Amino acid sequence: MMSERKASNVLMPEIKDDLIDEIKKMKVVTPFAVASKFDLRISVAKDLLEELERKKIIELVSRSRKTKVYKVAA
């Protein structure tokens, strides 16, 4: 018998105003910070941040091989 696991959200959440408002309150926006705050997988958080960047809600500040750091667009 398999034990049940808590499934993190695998699908990208709908981008709603309350989600955007919460992200705008963050000083530094990283995939890990978003994944922790909204209980998402890192890969889903990365996709979400890339979508927000395409919509000009956040801007890329710094990028390394492993992570990206964003800030709220002015």
N, C-alpha and C positions, 0 to 999 in steps of 0.2 A: 504494500500500500504506500503510495507516494504522499508525502506531506504537501500541503498547499503552501505556495509561496505568494508573497505580496507582489503583484505585478506592477512594475512602474509603468507609467504611461508610455507606450511604444509609439502611438500615433501622434502626429503633430497636433497640438491643441489649436482650436480656433483662435485666431488673433482678434481678441475683443478689446474694447476700450479699457476695461479694468486690468487686463494683462499688460497693455501698453503703459498704463498709469503706474503700475507696480515697477516695471522696468525703468521708467523715467525717474523714479525715486532713488534708484541705485546709483552710488557714486561710480563704481567700476562695474562694467557689464562683461562677464566672461561666461563661456559655456558652463563651467563648473558652478558658478554662482547662480545662474538661471536654473540649471538642473537641480540644485539643492533647494532652491526657494520654491519651485513649482513641482517637485517630485517627478522629474523627467529623466530619461537617459541622456547621457552626454551627447550622443549622436543626434538625438531629437532636438536638444537645446542648440546645437551647432546649426542645424537646419533652420530652426526658428530665428536665430540671430541673423543668418544670411538673408532670410526673407525680409526681416525688419530693415536690414541694410539696403536691400533693393527698393524698399518703400521709402527710403530716406528718413526713417525714424531714428536710427542710430548710425554712427560713423565708426569706421575702423580707425583705431589710434595706433596700435602696435600689433605686429604679427611676428611670430616665430614659427619654427617648424612644427611645434606641437600645439600652440594655442593662439587665440586671437583675443585682443582686448578692444572693447568698444566703449564709446561714450554716447550720451544722448545728443542727437543733432540739435543745433541751435535754431 
